[in-house]
Amino acid sequence: MAAHILHLVSDATGETLNAVTSAVLSQFEGTESEQYLHNMVRSERRVDKVLADIEANPGLVLFTLVSPELRRRLEAGCAKLDVPCQAVLDSTFKVLGQYLGSEAVGLPGQQHQMDADYFARIDAIQYTLVHDDGSRTDDLHLADIVLLGVSRTSKTPTCMYLANRGLKVANIPIVPNMPLPPELEGLTKVLVVGLSTTADRLVHVRQSRLRSMADPGDSIYADPLAVEDEVTEARRLFNRQGWPVIDVTRRSIEETAAAIYNLYQKHQARLAEEDIIL
């Protein structure tokens, strides 16, 4: 089956449009799409260039343009080419505007402005990179979240996903016969979360990892009995410490991160209540 052509037209980076499109496409199984991203479209000349590309490769046009003039030019051009054209955020703007009782500012790329939130997110990403896989533990008290788990429980990608939301996240591996860093003691204001999975899944993931290595060596890394012991001991540790546990077996990175973020919000609310009581 031929791939469906999609033109994504944005006056900013195109990240929002791409994310929305990907989320919607994921609900249509068995379909293939060929996507053309046209970003930073902020002039009539750029719109005309986009229309020329659309004419050469006709397909559905999805756009996020805030300039009324550029929107009209794109929509008129698509009408002449007889291709469908849709603004993906219009209904959301309308509902929010009615609810908030105000109008959108109409500035492209507003979510990417270099404000305090932007720099906080950069700080979070830098912190998370430095504190990956237990490489630094002397300042865990500065973290928002600390993740623990045995090898191959998706600690690093989950941390980076959360860091992009502005959270400082450290992760520490649980290794057999290796003590945990003492800095974990007394982290009352930091959310500590354990990541777990089934032994069967972990064996499969680790076997795949070993097959990709040039010289895997003679290791018990993927031995079913050893892995079962690792998973069991990790869960016992989490229970002893009273740390919340998230099973990542059937969760995507996004789903795991969302569950952790929910725990973080509850943790912050609990800290706020304790401050009020004190």
C-alpha positions, 0 to 999 in steps of 0.5 A, spaced: 500 500 500 502 506 498 504 511 503 499 517 505 503 524 504 502 529 509 505 536 509 506 539 516 507 546 516 509 550 522 511 557 523 516 555 529 520 548 530 514 544 528 515 540 534 508 541 537 505 539 530 510 533 529 508 530 536 500 531 535 501 528 528 505 522 531 500 521 536 494 521 532 497 517 527 498 511 532 491 510 532 491 508 525 494 501 525 496 498 518 497 505 515 504 508 512 505 516 511 510 520 508 511 526 512 514 533 509 516 538 515 516 545 513 518 549 519 519 556 520 514 558 515 514 566 517 513 569 510 509 569 504 515 567 500 516 561 504 509 559 504 509 560 496 515 555 497 511 550 501 505 550 496 510 549 490 513 543 494 505 541 496 504 541 488 510 537 487 507 532 492 500 532 493 497 530 500 494 532 506 496 539 509 496 540 517 499 547 519 500 551 525 500 558 523 498 564 527 499 569 522 492 570 519 495 573 512 500 567 512 494 562 514 489 565 508 495 564 503 496 557 505 489 555 505 488 559 498 493 555 495 491 549 497 484 550 495 487 551 488 491 545 488 485 541 491 488 538 497 485 538 504 488 543 509 487 543 516 489 547 522 490 542 528 490 547 534 484 551 532 479 548 536 484 548 542 485 555 542 477 556 541 476 552 547 481 555 551 480 562 549 473 561 551 475 558 558 480 563 560 476 569 557 482 572 553 485 571 546 492 568 544 497 573 543 499 570 536 506 570 536 510 564 533 514 559 537 512 562 543 513 556 547 520 556 545 522 563 548 528 563 552 525 564 559 526 562 566 522 555 564 527 554 558 533 555 562 530 551 568 529 545 563 536 546 560 539 545 568 535 539 569 538 536 562 545 537 564 544 535 572 540 528 569 546 527 564 551 528 569 548 523 574 546 518 569 547 510 572 550 512 578 556 516 576 555 522 581 552 521 588 554 527 592 549 532 591 543 527 590 539 532 595 539 537 589 535 532 585 527 532 584 527 525 583 532 519 584 530 512 580 533 506 582 533 499 578 537 493 576 540 493 569 536 494 563 529 497 566 529 503 562 532 508 567 536 513 563 531 514 557 526 515 563 530 520 566 531 524 560 524 524 558 523 527 565 529 532 564 525 535 558 520 537 562 524 540 567 525 535 572 532 534 575 533 526 575 538 522 577 539 514 576 542 509 580 543 502 578 542 496 583 548 491 582 548 484 586 553 485 591 554 492 591 552 497 596 548 503 594 551 510 595 550 512 602 547 519 600 540 515 599 539 516 606 535 522 609 533 524 602 526 526 605 524 531 600 527 527 594 522 522 591 525 516 590 522 511 585 524 503 584 523 501 577 522 493 576 520 488 571 519 481 570 525 476 570 522 473 563 522 480 560 529 482 563 532 476 560 530 477 553 532 484 553 539 482 556 540 476 551 538 481 546 544 486 549 549 481 549 548 479 542 549 486 540 556 485 543 562 483 539 565 479 545 559 478 551 564 474 555 562 468 559 557 472 564 551 471 568 548 477 566 542 474 562 542 467 566 535 466 568 536 464 575 541 470 577 536 475 573 530 472 578 534 473 584 536 480 582 529 482 581 527 479 587 532 482 591 531 489 588 523 489 590 525 487 597 529 493 597 524 497 595 519 494 600 524 495 606 525 503 604 518 504 603 520 507 596 514 506 590 515 501 585 513 502 578 513 496 573 515 497 566 514 491 563 508 493 559 509 500 559 513 505 554 518 510 556 512 515 556 507 511 560 513 510 565 515 517 565 507 519 566 506 515 572 513 517 575 510 525 574 504 523 578 508 520 584 512 527 584 506 531 584 503 527 590 510 528 593 510 535 592 503 536 595 505 532 601 511 536 602 507 542 602 502 540 607 507 538 612 510 545 611 503 548 613 503 544 619 510 545 621 
